Amino acid sequence: MKYGYLILRTNGKIELVSSNLADFSLKELQDGINCDTIHIVQGRVTDMLLVIDDEGKLQGKPINPIATLLYQPEYDFIVGDVIVGTSWNADPYAEPDVYKMPLEMVKRYQAVLQGMIR
């Protein structure tokens, strides 16, 4: 099975990255969004997780309008590039683990998000 994920760039570009593996490595997450420290937050869509730069606001990174729309809290915003992944954790009280999505799901998300910004 092919897997993948999206990278939401601050310039509005939505990149699809495909992979043969469902798991992320920490380096892959850090390199994907150009950061040293990541933070995982829940998106508005069930099982959608956003991987963000934990120090992005301190570093003055630009606002990411697409990621901010996908983020749950109403009075906060996301900065820097963001990876969109999924959670397959059945325990709602456990810390979220982020995984890549089946490639067809990633393509559907990409199409919806691109439609939002047109």
Secondary structure, 3 states (H helix, E strand, C coil): CCEEEEEECCCCCEEEEEECCCECCHHHHHHHHCCCCEEEEEECCCCEEEEEECCCCCCCCCECHHHHHHECCCCCCCECCEEEEECCCCCCCCCCCCECEEHHHHHHHHHHHHHHCC
